Amino acid sequence: MQRLIALSNPRAGQAFIDYMASRHIDIRMMPEGDGQFALWVVSDDAYLLEVESELQAFLSDPNNTKYQSASWDMADTRTAKFAYGSPDLMKMIKAKAGFFTLFIMAVCIVIFALQQLGWNNSIFQALHFPASQEQSMEVWRWFSHALLHFSAMHIIFNLLWWWQLGGDIELRLGRAKLVQLFLFSALFSGLGQYWIEGANFGGLSGVVYALLGYSWFIGWLAPERGISVSKPIVGFMLAWIILGYAQPFMAIANTAHLAGLVTGCVIAAIDSKLKNA
């Protein structure tokens, strides 16, 4: 399933659904809260370009008689008038995430589950950031610390932002770009946090802040790439960094957040200068 758009008028949305149904393309409408209804393409992705083109035409002239006619024609065959089902959670997650986004989410969840089942210490010892010359030769440690989480809120917060920001980047700019951002931000956020407080840390938040910085700067410097993040989200995430530094008793990897943010901004600045980045 691919999400198209959210509308505040479900009857208008139904008119577009009926019109596309007359062309044998299945569109579903699902509530999103705050009076918004999302349109999702259920048919094969091969129809996506046609659907998006027709949607633009509909939005520019929703009262066109062809949409009204389609609603009349489809009225007898429609089995559920304005009965909007709940979205399939897994389909929604997959619709907004590529393979690498989902892979990292799955790995983090498996590791967290094993930690809760009694292997917390052994997993941490195997994956934490290198704390000695010997461990620095274990290459995975420079990145695997990002896969560790220490509470339900910790992993939920990080994975939601990873899915939201990372999913957009992977779907629009490709898997290689998201892998690049993950590796560089895990490395530099880990180095920054280790330099300040040692190796007793973990979590995807340094990477998440890199994705935030990348989306923020690339949307500003190269908006044609189709990646952006709203100002309220940027403000909230920056305020969280400030709060972390202002309240030193909170167990927050502040330097990892800041180093990740700077890493993402720098990569975006470089990409904005590269035509095919």
Secondary structure, DSSP 4 states (H G I P E B T S, - for coil): -EEEEEES-HHHHHHHHHHHHTTT--EEEEEEETTEEEEEE-S-GGGHHHHHHHHHHHHH-TT-HHHHHHHHHHHTT-SSTT--PPPPHHHHHHHT--HHHHHHHHHHHHHHHHIIIIIHHHHHHHHSPP-SHHHHT-TTHHHHGGG---SHHHHHHHHHHIIIIIHHHHHHH-HHHHHHHHHHHHHHHHHHHHHHH-S----SHHHHHHHHHHHHHHHHH-GGG-----HHHHHHHHHHHHHHHH-TTS---HHHHHHHHHHHHHHHHHHHH-TT-
